[in-house]
Amino acid sequence: MSNDDVTPIVVPGIGQTTQIKFQETLDSLTGNRFTDVCPFDAVISSICFHFPPGCNSLVDVSVGHGEKQCFPREGYIALDAATPVFPTNELVSRDEELWCEIRNGDSVNEHTISVILTLQERI
């Protein structure tokens, strides 16, 4: 399912709420930056990460928009068998690039990591 298939939720006085999902499988010792476009002026209200069992803190992830890294503020997050949700209050603009960088430092296994950005429209 692509992000285009997600129906936005509209809350009176708040505007639309939608989610941008990055879910990528990386071969061992590879990394990449994945991008999407912000559909409206928004606030990133939360970021959810899913690190399946076996990652052993060998898979690094960072999230940002435009040229700014917003989570973590610097460096990367790397966990194992965890699905934390972090509240944020990061302003983003319509058509701004949203990105997720994932690096698999595991020399043996591929890993599939998911990152979900929740966006609330600024009205």
C-alpha positions in Angstrom: 0.0 0.0 0.0 1.4 3.4 -0.9 0.9 6.6 1.0 -1.4 7.7 -1.7 -3.9 5.0 -0.6 -4.3 6.4 2.9 -7.5 8.4 3.5 -6.7 11.6 5.6 -8.7 12.2 8.8 -10.2 15.7 9.1 -10.8 17.1 12.6 -12.7 20.4 12.9 -10.4 23.2 14.0 -7.3 21.1 13.5 -7.3 20.1 9.8 -6.2 16.9 8.2 -4.2 14.2 10.0 -2.3 11.7 7.9 0.6 9.4 8.2 3.7 8.9 6.0 5.1 5.4 6.2 8.6 4.4 5.3 9.0 0.6 5.4 12.2 -0.7 3.8 14.2 -3.9 3.7 18.0 -3.4 3.6 20.5 -6.0 2.7 23.4 -6.5 5.1 25.9 -3.7 5.2 23.8 -1.3 3.1 22.1 2.0 3.7 19.8 4.4 1.9 17.8 7.6 2.2 14.1 7.3 1.5 11.9 10.3 0.7 8.3 11.5 0.4 6.7 14.9 0.0 4.7 16.7 2.7 1.1 17.0 1.4 0.3 20.2 3.3 1.7 22.7 5.9 1.9 20.6 8.9 3.3 19.6 12.3 5.0 16.2 12.6 3.2 15.3 15.9 4.8 11.9 16.4 7.3 9.5 14.9 6.9 5.7 15.4 9.8 3.3 14.8 9.6 -0.5 14.5 12.8 -2.5 15.0 11.9 -6.2 14.7 13.7 -8.8 16.9 17.2 -9.6 15.6 18.2 -6.0 14.8 20.4 -6.1 17.9 20.9 -2.3 17.6 22.8 -2.8 14.3 20.3 -0.9 12.2 20.6 2.9 12.5 17.7 5.3 11.6 17.3 9.0 11.5 14.4 11.2 10.3 14.2 14.7 8.9 12.8 17.2 6.5 14.5 19.4 3.9 18.1 19.7 5.1 17.2 19.3 8.8 17.5 16.2 10.9 14.7 16.2 13.5 14.9 12.8 15.2 17.2 12.2 16.8 18.5 15.7 16.8 21.9 14.3 15.9 23.2 10.8 15.3 20.9 7.8 14.9 18.5 5.6 16.9 19.2 1.9 16.9 17.1 -0.6 18.9 16.1 -4.3 19.0 12.6 -5.8 19.2 11.0 -2.3 20.0 8.3 -0.1 18.6 8.6 3.3 20.4 6.5 6.3 19.5 8.0 9.7 20.2 5.9 12.8 20.4 7.3 15.7 18.4 6.3 19.2 17.4 8.3 19.7 14.2 7.0 22.3 11.7 7.1 21.2 8.0 5.9 22.9 4.8 3.7 21.7 1.9 5.8 20.0 -0.7 8.9 19.9 1.6 10.9 16.7 1.3 10.4 14.3 4.3 13.2 11.7 4.7 14.3 8.7 6.6 17.8 7.4 6.5 18.4 3.7 7.4 21.8 2.0 7.7 22.1 -1.7 8.2 25.3 -2.5 10.0 24.6 -6.2 10.3 27.2 -8.1 8.3 25.0 -11.2 8.0 21.2 -10.4 7.9 18.9 -8.1 6.0 16.4 -6.2 8.1 13.0 -4.5 7.5 12.5 -1.3 9.4 9.3 0.8 9.6 9.0 4.5 10.4 5.7 6.3 10.5 5.4 10.1 10.6 2.1 11.5 11.9 1.3 14.9 10.3 -1.3 17.3 11.5 -2.3 20.1 9.1 -1.6 23.6 10.3 -4.6 25.8 9.6 
